[in-house]
């Protein structure tokens, strides 16, 4: 099996998988049907797991800003400007998938698809820090722990602030109820987040 991105001519670029169309420029963004894929970062290369899942980058527009995300199949793993990482420097936001000096991100995928590695720039809003990151895609996620904190209690008022910021930015991650009818981000997502928060983390 193979995965590749073929830059198209005119208005379209195409992500193909085993000779068939996987995603095309202009297609609905996975998880946010009212947003469209603007482009693929095919210059960063693709990775393919043994189970057929493709690791790929895409950009889209939200709240007047261009967003960039790293996907595994149709699952968004990291969104620049939104995803928060816990580090020894405290919680930092993934600012971009470029390293200092303008070099593009490097990504890697284990054969099983469980482990995803990539480079990025993390920031606290004042200082940028280049980083190499590893994601365990099998690790259970707690949606209500929006800021990714690890110190008890992991669910606190900071998670509400984090969620509000994601919603205001039009982030994919704010689509708590996974709705597809426009507008996908609405009051139902706030209700969903409150329910997830009340349920706690596993």
WOFENCOR-V807356 format. One record per helix or strand of 3 or more residues. SS is the DSSP state (H for helix, E for strand). FROM is the first residue (numbers start at 1). LEN is the number of residues. If there is no record, write none. Layout:
SS_FROM_LEN, SS_FROM_LEN
This chain:
E_3_4, E_14_4, E_20_5, E_32_5, H_42_3, E_54_9, E_65_8, E_75_5, E_84_4, E_90_7, E_107_3, E_115_9, E_128_9, H_157_12, H_172_3, H_187_13
